[in-house]
């Protein structure tokens, strides 16, 4: 069987693709949106905070890319459907969907967690991913869905049982979506390790750079540092790119070698 060999610059290009990134106004979502745009994708930056997504879209355009901001609450099914529809109406197609929106600043033993906090965590971190997958499949002819999980989904996480349970479910959902949507759509995910986003700092009570440096040392990450936004964006780019055309149903941990904690 003959095989076409592509130049590395083409293997890792998403030129001409149209990507939705939820939670794209800051943190890991911003890193993913800017990386995909730099690699050639037209990006819809989606989140609730309009000023943040407009700033990210403007930064992408200033760097020579194409992006628009779309105000979206991922826990609102109609808003998520509108996001998919906007991609097709604006750019003619949808080919990449990144379910990134999520997080939980609460760190409490499970016996102290209120039911409303559990429900809110599941709505944002699990149900919204399910709805994102459904919406992407509705508007996408062929393409790639990437779910952002967490190291918390791979082991015990005292103080974050709700978040860990939601992310473990996202891992399972990724596997099932891979089987049900193949061969039309590939479905993968990444599980970020310690990346000092705003939510990360709030959850750990980090208030300044000195505190952050101390926490970084305490975590003893094998590769010696916290992750960056571009580390996360690069992993997503790989999974969306032609370089990963025979990869589906995988959850890649991007954690500097650190075990879940």
Order of alpha helices (4+ residues) and beta strands (2+ residues): alpha-beta-alpha-beta-alpha-beta-alpha-beta-alpha-alpha-beta-alpha-beta-alpha-alpha-alpha-beta
